[in-house]
Every structure is written in structure tokens, then in C-alpha cells.
Amino acid sequence: MREAHSMNHDGRRSQKNYRNLLQALSRPGRVVRLDGPDGVLPFAAAVALAECLLDSEVGFCVIGNGSAQTLQTAIAGATGARTERLEAADFVFFSEAGSRGGARLAKRGGPESPEDGATLVYCLESQPAVVRDRFRVRLTGPGIPESSGIVPEISGIPLEEFQELVTINADYPLGVDAFFVRPSGEVMGLPRSTRIQVR
Amino acid sequence: MTPRMPSRASAPPADWRDSLPPAEGRYSYAFLDEGAKREIRRRMLKAVAIPGCQVPFGSREMPIARGWGTGGLQLTLALIGPEDVLKVIDQGADDSVNAVNIKKFVTRVTGVAVTTDTAAATLIQTRHRIPEEPLRPNQLLIFQVPIPEPLRLVEPSERETRRMHAEADYSRMWLYLYEDIVKFNEITVGARYPVLVNRRHLMDPSPIPRWDLPKLDRGEALFLFCAGREKRIYAVPPYTEVQPLAFEDFAFRVEAFAGRRCARCGSVGTYLDEVIDDATGRRTYSCSDTAFCEKALRGNSVKEARPSGEDRA
């Protein structure tokens, strides 16, 4: 009997990217790299994430400025996922570094099904204007070896967004999980179990 | 009138497997279709984000019976890629029927390399043991789980146990352990000893011996658990606090192997299986982790197994 060894290119990329996403979420604050599809810059990393997690079984929503429509079209085309209201979406993509209050409206799951909380994906700029803000943030909790905490490895996330996540995830295990992606493919995970301190 | 004997079914040819059409083309890479993999992958991420919380998923029919590792197998197949090196163990042994069959199946549908060496593996699927050799940060340990609900000991209703988890109401489990101490002066739960993960969720660590529980606490690898029959996935990320339930005046204890060593490789400080000679009735002990035992026997530089508790002197 011959074996089924062949894996098509898209399947291979999804498998590899998924392992990196798993790594990112199990080691919060650390950066891993995704391999994005061609032709969807500057949202290659966001589309790569969507490719390996989204399909017609889930709903997504894109929030942001003028480029939000481009991102929405790219994700819908690549995955076949349906668009959904922000309050009901399983995946919420922000086409910029801040959610402008949108994250607060994302679903957080119920007491008996906290896993129904949404996954947020923030699309960061390639060259953030402010890079030192991250040193005012400390992350502790599962996946972080240092008990004193670590500084997030990715820069360009507004401090207000960290504050927002602290508020949203205050009723742990209810809450949301976040990925921050850069056009270059860098991605950082921040699960709801991570304790965030902003100084 | 002579009864007619039913005609004998024709025996399958000796090489009947060769007469099957090739697996390639009939199945996706790693058996599961991409939609099934995506669903399992989404649920796994949620399980990692909420350590110890049971996340439901749509468990698929697999070519092995439920209860024989279909949960662990589905996680393995959703994760595996061509560059992986797979190790499968069953109660510590690489060569048991369950482990060998799972390995054969995964190899057939993926072509990945398999190993018995814990250090060389990137994915380890296990039934009821954690390898003695310390795991590295980039390794994934996938547990086959028969009963994912730790509260099933005290509560038969699924609806009620979900409420208890939602409210972190674990008083009945504490009472169960307390009554055990009152009756027997010992907590009689051996394998499946309940643990508290990240100070929030009570978790069933699968039927691993108590000996292995300290390896879950702030371990470097990612631990993934899946029950195929019960359709639940849960996880313990690296560096996560995992504490067995214990009382201030009645500490948690692991199995004691005081003064005993492996009769085969001479190791001390490993989890030992008792072997009784049928003819003489003589009791000997051997390492439960066969790969560790082989390595120690070959004299490789396997370091002493990680300290697991105080009772092993």
C-alpha cells in the first residue's frame, strides 16, 4: 500500500503558520514569524493567520480606516468565512494598531463557555512611530518563565490598547485573546491568561 | 433431508493490503481534511489561552475505535508536518500494540520520521505517562485522555460540572479527598489525581501516575490533552502553575520506590513497574519508560531523571 505523503503548498503553509501561532499564544510576548501569501501586502500576515484558522464555520469582522475594506475582501476571498457584526464575530481584525474602543464590544464568552470569547487580530505598521512605549508594559502569567515578567517583544502597540485588554480580561476566564501582526510577518500572541501591567 | 451448509466465505488473499488502492489521493495529508484540522486548531488555541479549561470540539470518526487514543491522534494529525519527528508511547512503552499501531497509521498518512528517543522527537503522543527525560521548550506532548472531567468522581451531570467550573466551585472535590483521609488515612486517588491549573481550573491530568504530576508544574514543553470520545481539548502552556490538590496538614505524595532500582539498567529515581516472576514469585522492578531504560543501558549521557517528589529516596 502506498502512503499519502504529499501536502499541497497551501496546506503546508497553513500547518507551519499554525505551529507558529500556537507557539506565539503559548509564549505570550515573544515574536514568531508567519509566512504570508503573495499579493496581499500590507496584510500578508493577517491573511496568513486567517488562512489557517478561518473558514465558513466562523464569522469575522474588520474594523478600521480606509484599508479595512481591502483587508475584508482579502480575508473573505482567502477563507470563505462570513462577515459578522462586531458583537457576534469569532475573529475581529483591526486594520491598525488601536481598536478605537472596538475591542470592548467583542464577545467575551459565557461563564460556562469562556472559549466563545473572540480572537482579536491587530495589524501593526511596519515602522511604528513610537517604539519605547513597550518598556512601560510588563507581562506575567502562563507561558512566561520569568516570575518578574517580560517586556513585549513587539513595539508599536498603543499603551491605551494594553489598558483596554486589562479591562476586557478582568473577569478571567471570560475575555478575548489577541494577536499583533506586522506586514513583515512578525506576530505576537497575548492570551487572556496573561497578566498585563502598564506603568 | 440434509441441511445445506452455508458456503464458506472466501479467505482474503495473503497480500490483501496490496490489493487496496493507494492511500495517496484517497486521503488528505494526515488523514483529516483541512476543515477538520482548522476546527481542531481553533479549539486548541482557545485551550491554550485558558489553561486547564475543557474546550468542546467536533471529534471525528477515526480508523481506530474510540477509547483507543482517537483524541490524541486527532491532535497529532492536526499538528503534524513533514519536518516533524514523532514518538508514541503507551504507559511508557514505545513498543506496545496501541503505540505501534498509532505510529504505523500516522507514518502511512504523513510519511514523517518516527523515533523512540525522547530528545529527538518534536511531537510525542502519550498514553498515561510523561517521559522521564526532561522535555525541551519546542516539544509538544499530546495526551490521550479517557475521562477529561475531574469532577466526574463527585458529580455525574455534565451541566452541573460546567456550572461548578464556571463558579470555581470545587468544594465537593475537596470534601471527597477529606473523606478519603478520614476513612483511610490516605488519599486513595492514584492515577487521575486532580490538579489546579493557573490557580483557577480544576483539571484531570489523564491517568498518569502521581509521580508525573510535578513534571506538569512550570514545565518547559506545551502539554495538550484530548478526549476523542468525550470531545474535549484542554492544555497546559509552558511555565504554568499546576498544583495537585492537597491540604496544609496532609501533603501531596508521589509513589514511593524507596530502596528500589531498575533491574535492567540500574536506574534509581525513575517510575518503576513491578514485575513478578510466575515461577519463583520473585518481585523485580524495571523502568516504566522503556526508551529511558534503553538509553541508560547503552550508557548514553542521560542525566538523572528530574526530581519529582520527596518520597523517592
Interface residues (C-beta under 8 A of the other chain):
Chain A: M1 R2 E3 A4 H5 S6 M7 N8 G11 R12 S14 Q15 K16 Y18 R19 L21 L22 Q23 L25 S26 R27 C52 L53 L54 D55 E57 V58 G110 P111 E112 P114 E115 G117 T119 G141 P142 G143 I144 P145 Y172 P173 D177 P191 R192 S193
Chain B: R17 D18 L20 P22 A23 E24 G25 R26 Y27 S28 Y29 A30 F31 E34 G35 K37 R38 E39 R41 R42 R43 M44 L45 K46 A47 V48 A49 I50 P51 C53 V55 P56 L79 I80 G81 P82 T107 R108 V109 T110 G111 N138 R162 R163 H165 A166 E167 N198 R200 H201 R218 L222 A235 P237 P238 Y239 T240 E241
